[in-house]
């Protein structure tokens, strides 16, 4: 099954790059649109979905997480390897915005990391009623514009109080 998965992914990648190379305009990998997982899930078996998700999530990302009675914005230089407690430079606590867990949705909000980078986001107010992996908003960190997707609330890491930090939303450039 692993060989078939690799063959499928290799064929898919070759097809994407072949299409990119047939256009008259110069195109880069960043021009490829990320397809939400729900679109992929109906088309291929679960093993393929996991492989495709690993490919799609390579590169930087930002997660909006809830940890017990608090929330944080977490920057991941490599989003496919981001399930660990981030350094203080890559974690922005939202305590300056709200006490306890923040309400991520419904208004433009921002959080400034210790590095001085400010991440601003706007998530639609009904986002939690939508399916996981749905496009629910946008964000910006001054370097990139991000599309925000509803996440599946998987545990990313444990905070210093031993609370599981759950990914509520993820943001990809």
QUITA-V62134 format. One record per residue. SS is DSSP state (h for helix, s for strand, l for the rest). PSI is psi in degrees with one decimal (none if undefined). BURIAL is 1 if it has 16 or more other C-alpha atoms within 10 Angstrom, else 0. Layout:
# QUITA-V62134
SS	PSI	BURIAL
SS	PSI	BURIAL
This chain:
# QUITA-V62134
l	-36.0	0
h	-42.0	0
h	-39.7	0
h	-41.9	0
h	-46.1	1
h	-42.7	0
h	-43.4	0
h	-47.4	1
h	-42.6	1
h	-41.8	0
h	-43.2	0
h	-46.3	0
h	-43.3	0
h	-39.1	0
h	-44.2	0
h	-48.0	0
h	-32.7	0
h	-42.5	0
h	-38.0	0
h	-37.2	1
h	-11.3	0
l	-4.7	0
l	154.2	0
l	-19.9	0
l	154.9	0
l	130.1	0
l	144.8	0
l	170.9	0
h	-30.8	0
h	-14.1	0
h	-9.1	0
l	127.8	0
l	135.2	0
l	129.3	0
l	127.6	0
l	149.3	1
h	-34.7	1
h	-29.6	0
h	-40.7	0
h	-38.7	1
h	-41.0	0
l	-18.4	0
l	-25.5	0
l	156.3	0
l	162.7	0
h	-37.7	0
h	-38.2	0
h	-38.1	1
h	-43.7	1
h	-41.6	0
h	-45.3	0
h	-41.4	1
h	-39.3	0
h	-37.8	0
h	-46.4	0
h	-37.4	1
l	6.6	0
l	145.3	0
l	179.2	0
l	155.5	1
s	164.9	1
s	135.4	1
s	139.2	1
s	113.1	1
s	151.5	1
s	130.8	1
s	100.7	1
l	-116.7	1
l	23.4	0
s	172.5	1
s	159.7	1
s	156.1	1
s	125.8	1
s	123.5	1
s	134.2	1
s	115.1	1
l	-33.8	0
l	97.4	0
h	-22.0	1
h	-9.4	1
h	68.0	0
l	19.5	1
l	58.3	0
l	159.4	0
l	118.5	0
l	159.6	1
l	163.0	0
h	-28.6	0
h	-21.6	0
h	11.8	1
s	124.1	1
s	112.9	1
s	140.8	1
h	15.1	1
h	-24.2	0
h	-15.8	0
l	-42.9	0
l	152.1	0
l	142.0	0
l	-152.8	0
l	136.0	1
l	150.2	1
l	104.8	0
l	-28.7	1
l	162.1	1
l	-13.2	0
l	160.1	0
s	128.8	0
s	164.2	1
s	161.5	1
s	135.5	1
s	123.4	1
l	162.8	1
l	-19.8	0
l	-10.2	0
l	-10.3	0
l	130.4	0
s	125.8	1
s	124.1	1
s	137.6	1
s	159.7	1
s	117.2	1
s	133.4	1
l	147.0	1
l	-24.9	0
l	16.5	0
h	-39.6	1
h	-15.1	1
h	-7.1	0
l	166.1	0
l	151.5	0
l	146.1	1
l	9.2	1
l	146.7	1
s	119.6	1
s	-2.5	1
s	-165.4	1
s	160.7	1
s	170.6	1
s	136.1	1
l	15.7	1
l	-17.2	0
l	-40.4	0
l	154.0	0
s	141.7	1
s	147.0	1
s	134.9	1
s	133.3	1
s	146.0	1
s	129.8	1
l	175.4	1
l	10.8	0
l	33.7	0
l	150.4	0
s	127.3	1
s	-40.0	1
s	173.9	1
s	135.7	1
l	-178.2	0
l	-18.0	0
l	10.1	0
l	24.1	0
l	140.1	0
s	132.3	1
s	115.1	1
s	133.8	1
s	109.7	1
s	-41.8	1
s	150.1	1
s	149.3	1
s	126.7	1
s	142.5	1
l	none	1
